[in-house]
Amino acid sequence: MLSKEELITKYQQYSDNELLEVYSNRDGYSKDANEAIDIVLESKGGLDAIKKNLLEKKVISDEINRIKRETEKLCSKETNAEFIKSLVSSSILPKEKVSEIVDSKYSEFEAHLKDTKIDSKTIVKAAVGGTIASLVGGAFWGLQLIYSNRIFIILVVGLALLCYGIVKLVVKKSKENKVVVIASLISFMLAILLGTLIFQIVGYQG
């Protein structure tokens, strides 16, 4: 069992939320634990100071989330970060913090736009990635049939992930892009067909 001094050291490492939780359940703690929590609370300015600090943190957190929501609503191809900053303000956070939040959210929006954009370059890369995925996936599927002569669900999932991974790597875009999804599905089906064809030619070798 920890001594009062050890408990004080332990509680000093607690966050304000954790201290308040311990205080709220103090009836279930020993006398030493209660004395230790009282000492630590006093060293932090008392219970009221901790509650006030937590309330201020919540107000700030809520304000940050409000600014994020407003920024997300204003993000579009026709706007930019500077324009949004002229519309979003706060009476709680400093201007620099508001600017930082807007820049961060707009950067996420731009990244999403880039990721979902479909152009000729994306289509060409998807075709190349799909071809590579079909060949690699076909070889993988053919080998597993040749040496096991069975279809394992986990390997089907693995094949799908392999095709998606190769297409994603080549196109450098995620599943949020429809071309990546389509190319992955097509390469997955072609890989199964190619692998089955290889198996029919080579036969079971197990």
Secondary structure as the mmCIF struct_conf table of DSSP 4:
data_model
#
loop_
_struct_conf.conf_type_id
_struct_conf.id
_struct_conf.beg_label_comp_id
_struct_conf.beg_label_asym_id
_struct_conf.beg_label_seq_id
_struct_conf.end_label_comp_id
_struct_conf.end_label_asym_id
_struct_conf.end_label_seq_id
HELX_RH_AL_P HELX_RH_AL_P1 LYS A 4 GLN A 12
TURN_TY1_P TURN_TY1_P1 GLN A 13 GLN A 13
BEND BEND1 TYR A 14 TYR A 14
HELX_RH_AL_P HELX_RH_AL_P2 ASP A 16 SER A 24
TURN_TY1_P TURN_TY1_P2 ASN A 25 ASN A 25
HELX_RH_3T_P HELX_RH_3T_P1 ARG A 26 GLY A 28
BEND BEND2 TYR A 29 TYR A 29
HELX_RH_AL_P HELX_RH_AL_P3 LYS A 31 SER A 43
TURN_TY1_P TURN_TY1_P3 LYS A 44 GLY A 45
HELX_RH_AL_P HELX_RH_AL_P4 LEU A 47 LEU A 74
BEND BEND3 SER A 76 SER A 76
TURN_TY1_P TURN_TY1_P4 LYS A 77 GLU A 78
HELX_RH_AL_P HELX_RH_AL_P5 ALA A 81 LEU A 87
BEND BEND4 SER A 91 LEU A 93
HELX_RH_AL_P HELX_RH_AL_P6 LYS A 95 THR A 116
HELX_RH_AL_P HELX_RH_AL_P7 SER A 120 SER A 148
BEND BEND5 ARG A 150 ARG A 150
HELX_RH_AL_P HELX_RH_AL_P8 ILE A 153 VAL A 171
TURN_TY1_P TURN_TY1_P5 LYS A 172 LYS A 172
TURN_TY1_P TURN_TY1_P6 LYS A 175 GLU A 176
BEND BEND6 ASN A 177 ASN A 177
HELX_RH_AL_P HELX_RH_AL_P9 LYS A 178 VAL A 202
#
